[in-house]
Amino acid sequence: MKRAVLALALGLAITTVFARELPPQRSVTPVQAATLPTGYVFDNPQLLAQQLLWGIVHGVRLLGITCQARGYSGAAEAYADWMDRQKNRLQAAERDLARHYFGRDTAAPEDISAALLLKPALDISPELLAAACNSLPEALQKERYDLEKFYADRRAAIEHGDPEFPGAVWLEPENNESKPPADVPVEAEKENE
């Protein structure tokens, strides 16, 4: 019982950190939002891998938060543990996608998901939700949810001539490099500083 309470508290703390608000001085205005990129980038395999990875993160995050809110302690504990295990890859994906979509190193998960045109909430029956929450602990132990492996597998496929991306080159961004999207007018960036 003590472990479940600790996991729930940890899950809430991680969710709070992961779902933090954007800094007000850097938030996106409606005018800027119209010029920011959305959707997937098929001509950049590294970024596409991060986008596909974010789809996994988004689904797990929505289910984990929903299960937690409905009192499924086993799912809440599994979600908190998974978030902790995946922290480094989550941070790298957030950084790369925030740079691409918003021209900065961080963005709220909801904003990244919206830029990818992902659904903002789960829309499933209570019965399906119960089944999903009850199976979440076991599911998150599977290789499919190992984000480092997912990323490494995509990278290896590109480097070995993935037929889905003929001639593609994997370009890993530098950690300290942050550039605004090419479509964001320079004046709009200056207004936010």
The 8 nearest C-alpha neighbors of each residue, nearest first, counted from 0:
[[1, 3, 2, 4, 5, 72, 6, 73],
 [0, 2, 4, 3, 5, 6, 7, 8],
 [1, 3, 5, 0, 4, 6, 76, 7],
 [4, 2, 6, 0, 5, 1, 7, 72],
 [5, 3, 7, 1, 6, 2, 8, 0],
 [4, 6, 2, 8, 3, 7, 9, 1],
 [7, 5, 76, 9, 3, 8, 4, 10],
 [6, 8, 10, 4, 9, 5, 75, 76],
 [9, 7, 11, 5, 10, 6, 12, 4],
 [10, 8, 6, 12, 7, 11, 5, 13],
 [11, 9, 79, 7, 13, 8, 12, 6],
 [10, 12, 14, 8, 9, 13, 15, 7],
 [11, 13, 9, 15, 10, 14, 8, 16],
 [14, 12, 16, 10, 15, 11, 17, 9],
 [15, 13, 17, 11, 12, 16, 18, 10],
 [14, 16, 12, 18, 13, 17, 19, 11],
 [15, 17, 13, 19, 14, 18, 12, 11],
 [18, 16, 14, 15, 19, 13, 108, 107],
 [19, 17, 15, 16, 107, 14, 108, 20],
 [20, 18, 16, 17, 15, 107, 21, 108],
 [19, 21, 107, 22, 18, 106, 23, 16],
 [20, 22, 107, 106, 26, 23, 19, 25],
 [21, 23, 25, 24, 26, 20, 106, 19],
 [24, 22, 26, 25, 21, 20, 27, 191],
 [23, 25, 22, 191, 26, 192, 21, 27],
 [26, 24, 191, 23, 22, 27, 192, 21],
 [27, 25, 23, 24, 21, 22, 28, 191],
 [26, 28, 31, 32, 25, 29, 101, 30],
 [27, 29, 31, 30, 32, 26, 33, 191],
 [30, 28, 32, 31, 33, 27, 34, 26],
 [31, 29, 28, 33, 32, 34, 27, 187],
 [32, 30, 28, 34, 33, 29, 27, 35],
 [33, 31, 29, 35, 34, 30, 28, 27],
 [32, 34, 31, 30, 35, 29, 36, 28],
 [35, 33, 31, 32, 183, 182, 36, 30],
 [36, 34, 32, 33, 183, 100, 31, 182],
 [35, 37, 100, 34, 38, 182, 114, 180],
 [38, 36, 114, 115, 35, 39, 100, 116],
 [39, 37, 115, 116, 114, 40, 36, 50],
 [38, 40, 41, 47, 115, 50, 37, 46],
 [41, 39, 42, 47, 43, 46, 38, 44],
 [40, 42, 43, 47, 39, 44, 46, 164],
 [41, 43, 40, 44, 167, 47, 164, 46],
 [44, 42, 46, 41, 45, 40, 47, 169],
 [45, 43, 47, 46, 48, 169, 42, 41],
 [46, 44, 48, 47, 169, 43, 170, 49],
 [45, 47, 49, 48, 43, 44, 50, 40],
 [46, 48, 50, 44, 49, 45, 40, 43],
 [49, 47, 51, 45, 46, 50, 52, 44],
 [48, 50, 52, 46, 47, 92, 51, 53],
 [51, 49, 47, 53, 52, 48, 46, 54],
 [52, 50, 54, 48, 53, 49, 47, 55],
 [51, 53, 49, 55, 54, 50, 48, 56],
 [54, 52, 56, 50, 55, 51, 57, 49],
 [53, 55, 57, 51, 52, 56, 58, 50],
 [54, 56, 52, 53, 58, 57, 59, 51],
 [57, 55, 53, 59, 54, 58, 60, 52],
 [56, 58, 60, 54, 55, 59, 53, 61],
 [59, 57, 61, 55, 60, 56, 62, 54],
 [58, 60, 62, 56, 57, 61, 63, 55],
 [59, 61, 57, 63, 58, 62, 56, 64],
 [62, 60, 58, 64, 59, 63, 65, 57],
 [61, 63, 65, 59, 60, 64, 66, 58],
 [64, 62, 60, 66, 78, 65, 61, 59],
 [63, 65, 67, 61, 66, 62, 60, 68],
 [66, 64, 62, 68, 67, 63, 61, 69],
 [67, 65, 69, 63, 71, 68, 64, 132],
 [66, 68, 75, 64, 70, 65, 69, 71],
 [67, 69, 65, 66, 70, 64, 71, 63],
 [70, 68, 66, 67, 71, 65, 64, 72],
 [71, 69, 67, 68, 72, 66, 75, 74],
 [70, 72, 66, 74, 67, 73, 69, 75],
 [71, 73, 75, 74, 70, 76, 3, 67],
 [74, 72, 76, 75, 71, 77, 136, 3],
 [73, 75, 77, 72, 76, 71, 132, 136],
 [76, 74, 72, 67, 78, 73, 77, 7],
 [75, 77, 6, 79, 73, 74, 78, 7],
 [78, 76, 136, 74, 80, 79, 75, 81],
 [77, 79, 81, 75, 76, 63, 80, 74],
 [80, 78, 10, 76, 82, 81, 77, 75],
 [81, 79, 77, 83, 78, 82, 76, 84],
 [82, 80, 84, 78, 83, 79, 77, 85],
 [83, 81, 79, 85, 80, 84, 86, 78],
 [82, 84, 80, 86, 81, 85, 79, 13],
 [85, 83, 81, 82, 86, 80, 87, 145],
 [84, 86, 82, 83, 88, 87, 89, 81],
 [85, 87, 89, 83, 88, 84, 82, 90],
 [88, 86, 90, 89, 85, 91, 84, 147],
 [87, 89, 91, 90, 85, 86, 92, 147],
 [90, 88, 86, 92, 87, 91, 85, 93],
 [89, 91, 93, 87, 88, 92, 94, 86],
 [92, 90, 88, 94, 93, 89, 95, 87],
 [93, 91, 89, 95, 49, 94, 90, 96],
 [92, 94, 90, 96, 91, 95, 97, 89],
 [95, 93, 104, 91, 97, 92, 105, 96],
 [96, 94, 98, 92, 97, 93, 91, 99],
 [95, 97, 99, 93, 98, 94, 92, 100],
 [98, 96, 94, 101, 100, 105, 106, 99],
 [99, 97, 102, 103, 95, 96, 104, 101],
 [98, 100, 96, 97, 180, 102, 101, 95],
 [99, 101, 97, 98, 36, 96, 102, 35],
 [102, 100, 97, 98, 103, 99, 179, 180],
 [179, 101, 103, 98, 178, 180, 99, 100],
 [104, 102, 98, 101, 97, 105, 177, 179],
 [103, 105, 94, 98, 97, 177, 102, 106],
 [106, 104, 97, 94, 103, 93, 107, 98],
 [107, 105, 97, 21, 108, 110, 111, 93],
 [106, 108, 110, 109, 18, 19, 21, 20],
 [107, 109, 111, 110, 18, 112, 106, 17],
 [108, 110, 112, 107, 111, 113, 119, 18],
 [111, 109, 113, 107, 112, 108, 114, 106],
 [112, 110, 114, 108, 113, 109, 115, 107],
 [111, 113, 115, 109, 117, 110, 114, 108],
 [114, 112, 116, 110, 115, 111, 117, 109],
 [113, 115, 37, 111, 116, 112, 110, 38],
 [114, 116, 38, 112, 113, 117, 37, 111],
 [115, 117, 113, 114, 38, 112, 118, 37],
 [118, 116, 112, 115, 113, 119, 114, 54],
 [117, 119, 120, 116, 121, 113, 112, 57],
 [118, 120, 117, 121, 109, 113, 112, 61],
 [121, 119, 118, 122, 61, 65, 62, 117],
 [122, 120, 123, 61, 119, 62, 118, 65],
 [121, 123, 120, 124, 128, 118, 125, 119],
 [124, 122, 121, 127, 128, 125, 126, 120],
 [123, 125, 127, 126, 128, 122, 129, 121],
 [124, 126, 128, 127, 129, 123, 130, 122],
 [127, 125, 129, 124, 128, 130, 123, 131],
 [128, 126, 130, 124, 129, 125, 131, 123],
 [127, 129, 125, 131, 126, 130, 132, 124],
 [130, 128, 126, 132, 127, 131, 133, 125],
 [129, 131, 127, 133, 128, 132, 134, 126],
 [132, 130, 128, 134, 129, 133, 135, 127],
 [133, 131, 135, 129, 134, 130, 74, 66],
 [132, 134, 130, 131, 135, 129, 74, 136],
 [133, 135, 131, 132, 137, 136, 138, 130],
 [134, 136, 138, 132, 137, 74, 133, 131],
 [137, 135, 77, 139, 138, 74, 134, 73],
 [138, 136, 140, 135, 139, 134, 141, 77],
 [137, 139, 135, 140, 141, 136, 134, 144],
 [138, 140, 141, 136, 137, 144, 135, 81],
 [141, 139, 138, 137, 142, 136, 144, 145],
 [142, 140, 143, 139, 138, 144, 137, 145],
 [141, 143, 145, 144, 140, 148, 139, 149],
 [142, 144, 141, 145, 149, 146, 139, 148],
 [145, 143, 142, 139, 146, 141, 140, 55],
 [146, 144, 142, 148, 147, 143, 149, 141],
 [145, 147, 149, 148, 144, 150, 88, 85],
 [148, 146, 150, 149, 145, 151, 88, 85],
 [147, 149, 151, 146, 150, 145, 152, 142],
 [150, 148, 146, 152, 147, 151, 145, 153],
 [149, 151, 147, 153, 148, 152, 146, 154],
 [150, 152, 148, 154, 153, 149, 147, 155],
 [151, 153, 155, 149, 154, 150, 148, 156],
 [154, 152, 156, 150, 151, 155, 149, 157],
 [153, 155, 151, 157, 152, 156, 158, 150],
 [156, 154, 158, 152, 157, 153, 159, 151],
 [155, 157, 161, 153, 159, 154, 158, 152],
 [158, 156, 161, 160, 154, 159, 155, 153],
 [157, 159, 155, 156, 160, 154, 169, 168],
 [160, 158, 156, 157, 155, 161, 154, 162],
 [161, 159, 157, 158, 162, 156, 165, 166],
 [160, 162, 157, 156, 163, 164, 159, 165],
 [163, 161, 165, 164, 160, 157, 166, 156],
 [162, 164, 161, 165, 160, 157, 167, 156],
 [165, 163, 162, 167, 161, 166, 157, 160],
 [166, 164, 162, 167, 163, 161, 160, 157],
 [165, 167, 164, 168, 160, 161, 157, 162],
 [168, 166, 164, 165, 157, 169, 44, 160],
 [167, 169, 170, 166, 157, 158, 44, 43],
 [168, 170, 45, 44, 171, 157, 167, 158],
 [171, 169, 45, 168, 172, 43, 44, 46],
 [170, 172, 169, 173, 45, 46, 174, 95],
 [173, 171, 170, 174, 176, 95, 175, 45],
 [172, 174, 176, 175, 171, 177, 170, 95],
 [175, 173, 176, 172, 177, 94, 91, 95],
 [176, 174, 173, 177, 172, 104, 178, 94],
 [175, 177, 173, 174, 178, 172, 104, 98],
 [178, 176, 98, 103, 175, 104, 102, 179],
 [177, 179, 102, 98, 180, 176, 103, 99],
 [102, 180, 178, 181, 98, 101, 103, 183],
 [179, 181, 182, 102, 99, 183, 100, 178],
 [180, 182, 183, 179, 184, 178, 35, 99],
 [181, 183, 180, 34, 184, 35, 36, 179],
 [184, 182, 180, 181, 34, 35, 185, 179],
 [185, 183, 187, 186, 182, 188, 181, 34],
 [184, 186, 188, 187, 189, 183, 179, 190],
 [187, 185, 189, 188, 184, 190, 183, 191],
 [188, 186, 190, 184, 185, 189, 191, 31],
 [187, 189, 185, 186, 191, 190, 184, 192],
 [190, 188, 186, 192, 191, 187, 185, 184],
 [191, 189, 187, 188, 192, 186, 185, 24],
 [192, 190, 25, 189, 188, 24, 187, 26],
 [191, 189, 190, 24, 188, 25, 187, 26]]
